[in-house]
Amino acid sequence: MSSSISTGSGSSSTAQATITGQNGLIIINGDRVEVKNGKLFLNGVSYGAVNERSVVKYTVQGNVKKLFVDGVARNPD
């Protein structure tokens, strides 16, 4: 499991974080992104399965929040 978080400064808030592996947790701007036993959750809502090599990326730009798995936008189950 690995994770990274980066944030920007300026007039609009921006942040992004990534997780790889079957288990991991990041909390960014009050949102909780978790991979638990190969299942992806955002604030407790299921966003489907991920494999051990998947790269989960969560981005926040102002009020726009997006969740990606291997570069593809992911929606709730």
N, C-alpha and C positions, 0 to 999 in steps of 0.2 A: 504494500500500500504506500502510495505517496500522495502528497497534496501540496498545492502552492496557492498563495493569495497575493494579488497585487491591487493597489488602489491608486487612483489619480487625484489630483487636486485641481482647483479652478472653480469656475462658476457652476459646473454641473458635476454631481458626484458620479464617479465611475469606479467600478471594482469588478474583479473577476477572480475565480478560483477554479482549480482543477483537482480531480481525484482520479487515481487509477488503482485498480485492484478490486477484490471482492468485499472489502470492508473499509469504510472511511467516513469521516465526518468533518464538515466545514460549516461554520456559522459566519455568514456575511450579511452585513446590514440588517441584522435581525432575522434573516432567513436561515433555515437549517436544511442543508443538503446532506443526505446520508446514503451510503451504500452499505447495505447489511445483508450478508450472505448472498450476494449477487443480485439484490433487488434495490432499485433506486427510489428514494423518497425525497420529496420537497415539502417541508413543513408538515410531515406526516401523511401526505398524499402520495400514492404509488404512481411511479412513472415507468414501471416495467422492469424487465430483467436487463442486466449488463453482464458481460463476461469478464474474466480476470484480466484481459488486456485492454478493455474498453477505457477510453478517456472521457470522463464526465467533466464538462465545463459549464460553469454558471456565471453569467454576466449580468451586471446591473449598470445601466446608464440612465441616471435620473430616475424616472418612474418605470422605465422599460426593463423588465427582467426576462432573461432567456436561459433555458436549460438545453444543453446539447450533449449527445452521446456520439462519439466518433465523428464529430462535425455535423451531425444531423439533429435538427431541432426535435425535442421530445415533448410530447403532451401527456397529460395524466391518463391513466388507464380508464 
